[in-house]
């Protein structure tokens, strides 16, 4: 990097450092693998810094970085196709089962419903922020969120009934 950083680049670097855990959680919610999540965040950080000059409004830098993380995770997912889950051995069988079940159910959603559900319930984003990150109308985000939740409810009911 050059010695002269732009205001946008400096802001992006500061956000990457201060919000690393949040970006990691977003990445992890797509791949469920700690190593892949770190790779996604690293690749996303590289892209964010490299393209920081394209950031139009500095006050939306955090949502812009989240969008990069999501897109990088989706690209990696497409490359990997076969996803396996590593269970946390320190928790009980019942907790492992529920952990895998929720990951399985959420990962079965199509984009962008999956991203919207993940951002809203796992990362506690406001609907307005999700709208900005995904570049969708707020009403579209709401309808896709509710559609995704209906699909999750139906899938959960099917699992409970033993329907595959």
N, C-alpha and C positions, 0 to 999 in steps of 0.2 A: 504494500500500500504506500501511497505517497504521503509525504509529511503534511500535506494540506488536505484536511478532511472537510467535507461540506457539512453544513448544519444538519442536513438530513442523514448523512452517514453517521455522524456522531450520535444523533438521536436513536437511530436503528441499533447501533452498537450498545448504547446504554440500555435500551429495552431488551435486547437479547440477553444481556447479563442479568438484569433485574427480574425478568420474567421467564428465565430458563425453565424453571419447574413447570410453569403453565404450558409452555410450548412442548415440553417433554410429555406431559399428560395428554395433550391433544394428539401428538404423534403416537403415543402408546395406545390410545383408544382406537387407532386404526390397525395396528399391527400386533398388539398384545405380546410383543417381544421386546425386552429391555435394550438389547443390542441394536435391533432395527430402529427402535424409537430414537436412540442416540444418533444413529446414522441419518435419520430423517431430519432431526434438529440441526445437525452439523451441515447437512446439504442445504437446508433452508436458511441457516445463518449465512452461509456463503452467498446464496442467491440474493438474500435481503441486502447484504452489504454491497454486493456487486451492482445491484440495480437500485440502490437507494436514491440515485439521482432521478429516478422515474416516479418517486413518491410525490404526489401532487399536493396533498394536505398533511402536514407534519402531525397534526392532532389525531390523525387516523393511522398513525404508524403501527400501533399495536395490532389493530384489526388487519392491516395490510400484511404484517408478518404472520399472523394466524392463517390468513388465506394462503400464503406461501407454504406454511407447514402442512395445511390440509391438502393442497395440490401435490406437494412432494410425497405425502403419505399415500395418496390415491395412485400416483404414478408407480410407487414402489409396490403397492398392492397388486396392481395390474401385472407387474413383472413377475411377482412371486406366486400368483394363483393359488398354490397349496399353502394353507395357513395351518400351523399347529399351535397348540396352547401348552405352555409350561405351567404346571400347577405349583402353587406356593405350598411347599411341604410343611410349613409351620402352622398352617391352619387346618381345621378338621375336614373330614370327607364331605360333610354337608355344606360347609362354606365353599370348598372347592367345586362341588357340584353346582351350587348357585352361581359362583363366579363364572364357570364355563357356560352355564345356561344363559346368563345375561349377555356375555360376550357373543355367544352364538346367535342369540335373538337379534341383538343390535347390529351385528355384522351382516345379518341376512337382509337388512333393509337396503334398498337401492339408493344411490345418490340422487338428489341432495338431501332426501329425508334423513339418511343416516347422519350426515354432517350436522343437520339442524338439531336432531335429537341429542347427539353427542355434545354439541356446544351448549345447548340449553340446560341439560340435566347433569352432565358430567363436568362441565366447565363453568356453569352458572352465568352464561352470557345473557344479556338482555336481548329481546327479540329485535330491537332496533340495531344493535351491534351485529347480530347474525345477518340481518338484512344488508348491512353495509359490507360485511366480509364477503358474503356470497353474491353480492350485487343483484339482489332480488327486491321486489316490492315487499313491504311489510306484510301486506295481506297474503301474498304468495307464501312467505315464510310461515305465517300462521296456519294456512291451509295445509301445507306440506308437513308441518309439525303434528297437527291433529291427525292427518292421514297416517303418518308414521306411527303415532301412538296407538291408533286403532289397529294397525297391522301387528304391532308388538303385543297388544292385548289378545288379539285373535291367536297369534302364534303361541303365546303363553297358555291360553286355554287349551289349544290343541296338544301341547306338550303334557299338560296336566291330565288330559283324557287319554294320553298314550297314543295319540294320532301322530304319525310321522310325516 
